[in-house]
Amino acid sequence: MKHLEKTISVLLACLLLCGAATIGPQAVFTATPMLATSGCNTVALKADGTVWAWGDNYDFQLGDGTTTNRKTPLQIQGLGNAAAVAAGSGHIAALKADGTVWSLGSNGLGQLGDGTTTRSAVPVQASGLGNVTAISAGFNFTVALGSDGTVWAWGSNESGQLGDGTTTRSSVPVQVKNLNNVKAISAGPSYTMALKNDGVVWFWGIQPFTETGSRTVPEQVGGLSGVTAISAGSSHFVALGSDGTVWSWGYNPQGQLGDGVANRPIMVTNTPVQAEGLSGVTSIAAGYFHTIARKNDGTIWVWGYNGTGELGVGSIEETCVPVRVPGMDGVSAIAAGGMGALMYKYGNTLAMKSDGTVWAWGANGLGQLGDGTTIGSNVPVQVKGPNGEGYLNLLGNDDPGGDPGGNSESSNTIFSTGFASSFANWLLFFLCFGWIWMWLVK
């Protein structure tokens, strides 16, 4: 009888222990959804940490092992648990939650950072780099921000865009000289911008259409302070002020600076000018000769070149002052295409609404709008789901139809963790039970 009471007590204790561990909360990785585009291909980060891409695939950058362009989103395998994404001219980069950087696609100038110049159809890790908090990709080069405020870059460097004091390309990350306390970065075609914690902007490299020399180390941008965000376009710079105003400088023949000056006699201004009549802005994006801003009410405002409908206003007329994009309300994320877009009919624009749906407009010769066609659009079109089924949703299941990301690395990680935990607990239970049984029958 004593043995029976003892056995029941131990069994109850084992059950309670295993049950509590089994039903305990499981860690679920969640990313902040975002969009990026080079003008030729588009990449999206879902909340589950999976990475999706479409458009140009000439250098295997979509990760499906082919060079076939894709008109609808395709999941890039091996990039689960991603925290940020970036689109270069022929390569795609992702920052994983563990602080490492992974890339695939073109690598002729070392832009993948793996120590080689061999392009890759699968993600490869940037050599010797960890504790990264942000990434950006330019024309054949990549930039990363370290958790300690330092900046690292690799790839093409003929214009000094790596910022290491040379014009020598590098296939592994090199540290940008004389720069620290950085909180944001943005790469253009052949130059890089950095925003310091004190709200001051720095840049290095060469500004297209305006300069002939190289700037191999960072220089401060004069006339700017209190900046909270930056974005590098194909030929112009954009900064967001702490008061919600937008400031730009650089090339301006199509009004991409947004200061209301049309047909400017001098096409370049090196002094930041304010976008006319615009306030309450919370995020910015610079594309190919056009600029986009999101206001705190969720509306989108655009200005600049519009030859392929990248402003999304239903026409191809350019504007030198900000105008609102019709029908784009409740927007939570934006992106504008620029680099590499010259040979592919200029640029495009993307937006994610608060419901997780993705919308795109502008050039589409390579399928970069993701609507299942290669026809450009001067109004927003909704990005479709994989294989053209339903519509892409970055917050959860694609609508309608199940979530193609269900077989993603992050989803598998969550399932495996839960299953392994349950299995281990029940194994422990049966081991305890067997030990007690053997003890009783002795």
C-alpha positions, 0 to 999 in steps of 0.5 A: 500500500505504501508503495502504491501511494508512493507511486501515485505521488511520484506520477502526479508530480511527473505529470504536473512537471511535464504538463506545465513545461509543455503548455508553457509559452513558446518563443515566437520570432516576429519581424517588422515587415518592410519593403525594398526595391532597386527598381529592377527587383523587389524584396519584402520581409514578412512578420514571420521573418521570411523573405519574398522577392520578385522581378529581375532574376538575371543573377540568381538573386531570387534564389530559385536556382534559375535566371527567370524573372518572376512576376509574382512573389517567390520565397527565398529559401534559407533566409528565415528569421530575417529582421531587415532586407535590402535590394541592390542592383543585382543582389539581395541582402538580408539581416538575420535576427542573430545580427549576421548578414546574408546575400545572394545574386551578383558578386562580380565586385564582392558585393556578397561579402563572402570573400569571393567574386562568385555569384550565388543562387543561395544566401551566403554569409558576409565574412566576419561580421556580426552584431549588425542592426541595419543594412542597405545595398547600392550598385554592386556594394553593401553597407551594414551598421554595427550595434556599436555605431560603426559602419561596414561596407564591401563590394564596388569602390571605384567612387570611394563608396566603401569609405575606407580611404581607398578606391579599392574594391573589397570582397569582405567587410571593411570599416568606414573610416572616421565614423562612429555613433551612427544610427542609420545608413542608406546606400545610393548607386555610388555613394553612401549616407549615414545619420549620427545620433546627434542628428547630423548627416554624413556622406561619401562616394560620388554623387551621379550627374553632379561630381567627377571626383571621389570622396573616399572618407565621410564628410559632413553635410552642411546646413542640416541638424535635427535629422531623424531619417535619411534616404539616398536616391539615384541622384539626390539626397533626402532627409527627414527633420525632427519637426516632420519636414523634408529636406533634399539636395542634389540633382533636380531637373525633374523637381525631385527636391520638391521645393516648387522650383520648375525648370531650375537653371542650375540643375544641382543644388548642394544646399538642402531645400525644404519640400514645399507645403509638407509637414507631419512626415514620418518616413521618406524614400528616394527613388530614381528622380522621384521622392515619396513621403508618408505622413502621420495620417497614413497618406502618401505624398510624392514628387519628381519624375513621373515618366513611367507612372512612379508617382501613382497619380494616374498620369505621367506628368511630373511635379516639383511640389508634393502631391497626394497619391489617391487611394493610398490611406492607412499606409505603414511602410514605403519604398522607392526604386532607383538604382539600376532602373535607368536601363529598365524604364526608370523607377517604381514605388511600393507601399504596405498598408496597415492591413499588411497588403502590398501595393506597387506602381511605376515601371514593370518591364521585369515584373517588379510590380508583382501583379502578374504582368510586365505592364507598367502602371501609373496607379497603385496595383496590388501585389499578388500572392505566390504563383499569382494566387490571392494577394501578398500579405506581410502580416500573416496569411496571404489572402485568400488561400493559405500562407505559403510561408508555412514551410518557412525556416522561422515557422519550422523553427517554432514548430520544432521547438514546441515539438521537441519540448513536448517530446522531451517532457513526456520522455522524462515522464516515461523514464520516471514511470519505468524507474518506479515500476522497476523499483516496485517489482524488485 
